[in-house]
Amino acid sequence: MLDLRSLDIRQGSFRLRADFRVAPGAKVAVLGPSGAGKSTLLSVIAGFFPAQGGSVLWQGQPLEGLAPGRRPVAMLFQDGNLFPHLDIARNVALGLTPARRLTPAQRDRVAQALARVGLAGFGPRRPAELSGGQQSRAALARILVQERPLLLLDEPFAALGPALRAEMLDLVAALVEETGATLLMVSHAPEDARRIAGEIVLVEGGTAHPPAPARALLDNPPEALRRYLGD
Ligand SMILES: Nc1ncnc2c1ncn2[C@@H]1O[C@H](COP(=O)(O)OP(=O)(O)OP(=O)(O)O)[C@@H](O)[C@H]1O
């Protein structure tokens, strides 16, 4: 269970509050206007940016004081998820260890993760030798080997076309179901939320609102969401 308790986030004159829980295994889309604070909220949960007040708890334990790498979190960003000078196997292995030499067991895990995302045999290639969709798959393989129970995705598929994006979302949904992880995914596209998310956290007007059932919310959007959707 992820518990955002009276979180108070400030960044210059920007302020965002969040006070809600996310159930284990939930798939949550984080929607809201540009600049509303979606990325900032994920950064605070991941430990890249400190909150001014309140607490982020996982299974009842506060995460403050834990460096990002020690949190139960794996995060994918909009871009820059892969190091261009390292091959795909090394990029994925970084989810396990910074060491250059892998144990046979670690090599197996990397190969299994690559196979699971449909990239068996792509390990020796550099990221530039992969298509955009394949690069997204490789980045997913890295968070797969990390085996963290909380996945934070900050619009990682925004640069992909609609068909490929749908395919990646389905893959994420399948991986989340297989691992039982909890997913928070920032998106600008309500159809992404419909496709993958059971719930929506709407971020607007200085508040990250508690998760609400996605379908009901999109079918009958409250005023703030209607404004954002442009209806
Ligand atoms: N380094 C910074 N210093 C001060 N304010 C910042 C800084 N970085 C971001 N902000 C402000 O924090 C607010 C939240 O930004 P954030 O990137 O979290 O929004 P977002 O909802 O993810 O937007 P987008 O959908 O455009 O990515 C914005 O109003 C932004 O101007």
The ligand as an SDF file (V2000), in Angstrom:
LIG
                    3D

 31 33  0  0  0  0  0  0  0  0999 V2000
   13.1940   23.6720  -10.9290 N   0  0  0  0  0  0  0  0  0  0  0  0
   12.0140   24.2610  -10.7470 C   0  0  0  0  0  0  0  0  0  0  0  0
   11.9180   25.3940  -10.0090 N   0  0  0  0  0  0  0  0  0  0  0  0
   10.7370   25.9930   -9.7870 C   0  0  0  0  0  0  0  0  0  0  0  0
    9.5790   25.5430  -10.2970 N   0  0  0  0  0  0  0  0  0  0  0  0
    9.6030   24.4430  -11.0490 C   0  0  0  0  0  0  0  0  0  0  0  0
   10.8190   23.7390  -11.3220 C   0  0  0  0  0  0  0  0  0  0  0  0
   10.5260   22.6660  -12.0840 N   0  0  0  0  0  0  0  0  0  0  0  0
    9.1910   22.6990  -12.2850 C   0  0  0  0  0  0  0  0  0  0  0  0
    8.6480   23.7590  -11.6740 N   0  0  0  0  0  0  0  0  0  0  0  0
    7.2130   24.0960  -11.6460 C   0  0  0  0  0  0  0  0  0  0  0  0
    6.5420   23.0510  -10.9690 O   0  0  0  0  0  0  0  0  0  0  0  0
    5.2720   22.8630  -11.5500 C   0  0  0  0  0  0  0  0  0  0  0  0
    5.0080   21.3810  -11.7860 C   0  0  0  0  0  0  0  0  0  0  0  0
    5.8220   20.8990  -12.8510 O   0  0  0  0  0  0  0  0  0  0  0  0
    5.6750   19.4070  -13.3690 P   0  0  0  0  0  0  0  0  0  0  0  0
    6.7560   19.1800  -14.3610 O   0  0  0  0  0  0  0  0  0  0  0  0
    5.5960   18.4920  -12.2060 O   0  0  0  0  0  0  0  0  0  0  0  0
    4.2410   19.4410  -14.0970 O   0  0  0  0  0  0  0  0  0  0  0  0
    3.5660   18.3310  -15.0120 P   0  0  0  0  0  0  0  0  0  0  0  0
    2.1480   18.2490  -14.5680 O   0  0  0  0  0  0  0  0  0  0  0  0
    4.3600   17.0810  -14.9730 O   0  0  0  0  0  0  0  0  0  0  0  0
    3.6540   19.0290  -16.4270 O   0  0  0  0  0  0  0  0  0  0  0  0
    3.7910   18.3900  -17.9100 P   0  0  0  0  0  0  0  0  0  0  0  0
    2.5060   17.6780  -18.1560 O   0  0  0  0  0  0  0  0  0  0  0  0
    3.9330   19.6050  -18.7680 O   0  0  0  0  0  0  0  0  0  0  0  0
    4.9890   17.5020  -17.9290 O   0  0  0  0  0  0  0  0  0  0  0  0
    5.2090   23.7060  -12.8100 C   0  0  0  0  0  0  0  0  0  0  0  0
    4.3350   24.7820  -12.5580 O   0  0  0  0  0  0  0  0  0  0  0  0
    6.6200   24.1560  -13.0220 C   0  0  0  0  0  0  0  0  0  0  0  0
    6.6330   25.4550  -13.5520 O   0  0  0  0  0  0  0  0  0  0  0  0
  1  2  1  0
  2  3  1  0
  2  7  2  0
  3  4  2  0
  4  5  1  0
  5  6  2  0
  6  7  1  0
  6 10  1  0
  7  8  1  0
  8  9  2  0
  9 10  1  0
 10 11  1  0
 11 12  1  0
 11 30  1  0
 12 13  1  0
 13 14  1  0
 13 28  1  0
 14 15  1  0
 15 16  1  0
 16 17  2  0
 16 18  1  0
 16 19  1  0
 19 20  1  0
 20 21  2  0
 20 22  1  0
 20 23  1  0
 23 24  1  0
 24 25  2  0
 24 26  1  0
 24 27  1  0
 28 29  1  0
 28 30  1  0
 30 31  1  0
M  END
$$$$
